[in-house]
Amino acid sequence: MPTLIRLYVHYVDLVNRKIGRVAMYLLFVMGGIQIYSTFSRLITGMPVNWALEMTQFLLATYFLVGAAYSMQEGAHVRMDLFYGALKPKRQAFVDVFTIIFVIFYLAVMVRGGWSSTEYAITYNQKNYSAWSPPMWPVKSLMTLGIILMLLQAISNLFKDIATAIGKPLT
């Protein structure tokens, strides 16, 4: 494989690994917010109106920003009726074919996410709730997560092509 492709794969994998590791800690942040909300309601009798919504935003960020790391680690669900019985080279051929559909889907998702984020920024979109937070931060993070997953899918495509032709990038 050309040096440029090797560098692309190396740096995309590195960035997604680091971001994915950081995203894991969002679970603790979500737990802390929920504990704070519970104690606030039980001790002071005053519920925190932003806690549930903030946890939902963090959960969406956790899933979408961490998705590229999951893809890199092969942790996504795979339909394994025949795939597991194939040799690694054949699996790579199947992966090359299927990842093209994933890349197309993610490209469409990036387009939609970008449009939605642009709308949220332009019109200062707010969520319809008592807290009424601005939507652009969560939409931006979700779009970033989809972009990272698209970059990782392309990286996986390069790795699968290299494996299919008998020259793995590892």
N, C-alpha and C positions, 0 to 999 in steps of 0.2 A: 504494500500500500504506500502511496506517496506520503512524503513527510508532512504535508499540509493536513491531510486526513488524520494522520497519527496525532498531530498536535491538537486538532479539533476534538478528537475523541478524548485525549488526555485531559484537556482543560474543561470540557463540558462535564466529564465524569467527576473531575475534582470539584468544580463549583457545585454540582448537584449533590455530591456527597457531603460537602460542608454545610450547604443550606439545609439538606435533609436532616443532618444531625442537630442543627439548631432548631428546626421545626419540631423535633421530638419533644423539646422542652415546653412547647406550647401546652401540652397536656397538664403540666404542673401549674401553669398560669391559669388555665381554665378551672382546674380544681381549686386553686386559691380563691378565684373570684366566686365560685359557688359556695365555698366555706364561709367567706366573708359575707355573702348574701344571707346565708342561713343564720349565722350568728347575729347579724344586724337585725334580722326579723325577729329572732327569738329573744335577744337581750334587750334591744331598744324598742321593739315593737314596730319599727319602721322598715318596711321592705325597701330594697334597693331596686329602683325601676330599670336600671341599665344592665344589671348583671346577666340576666338570661340572654338578652340580645347580644351583649359583648361576647358571651361564651359561644353563641351561634356564629358570630363573625370569626372568632378565633378558630372554631372547628372547621369552618369552610377554608380558612387559610391553611390550617394544619393539613387537611386532606389534599388541597391543590398544590401547595408548595412542596409537600412531602411526596407527592405522586411520582415526580421524576426520580427521586431516590429509590422509591419502591420499584420502579421500572428497571433501574440500574441493577438493583439487587435481585431481580427476577421474582419479586414477591407478589406480583399481580396474579390473579386467578387465571388459569389457563385450562381450556378444554382439552383433556388428556386422554382421549379415546385411543388414538393411534400414535400420537406424537411421542409419547414416552418410549415406545418400542423402536423408534427410529434411531439410527446412529447419529452422532453429533453433526456430521456434515449434512445429512438429510434434514435434520432439525433446523439447521441454519438456512437451507433452501426454503423450507416452509416459513420460517421467520421472515426472510427477505420478502416473500410474497405477501404475508399478512401485515407486516409493519407499514407497507405502502398505504394500506387502508387506514391504519392508525394515524399516519402522518397527514393524510388528506383530512380526516376528521378533526385532528388537532389544529390544522391550518384554518379550517372553518370556525372552530371554537375561538382561536386567537382573533380572527376578524370580528366575531360577535362580541368578544370580551373587550376588544379595543373600542368598538363603537359604543358599547354600554358605558365604559369608563369615561370616554369623551363626553357623552351625554351627561353623566353625573357631575363632571367638572364644569361643563358649560352652563348648565342650569342649576347648579348648586343643589342637586337632588338630595333630599333627606328621606329617611325612612318614616313611614306613617306609624308612629308610636308615641308614647308619652315622653320618651327620652329624645326622640327625633334626631338621631345622629346623622352626620353627612355620610353619603354612600360611597364617595370617591375613594376613601382609603381601602375599604374592603374589596371594591371592584378592581382597584389597581393591583392589590395583592393576588386576587384570583386570576387576573389576566397574566401577571408575572408567573404564577404557578403553571398556567397552561403553556406559556412560552418556554419555560424550563422543561416541561414534559415534551414539547415538540423538539427542542434541541436534543434531549436525551433519546428520543425515538430515532432521530437522524444518526446520532452516535451509535445506537444499537444496530441500525441498518448497516453502517460501515463495518461494525464488528461482525455482523452476520455474513456479509459479503466476503470478508476476509476469511472467515471460518469455512464458508462454502467452497472457496477456491483452494482451501488447504493451507492458508497462511494466516493463522489467527493473530490478532493484535495484542495478545497478552504478553 
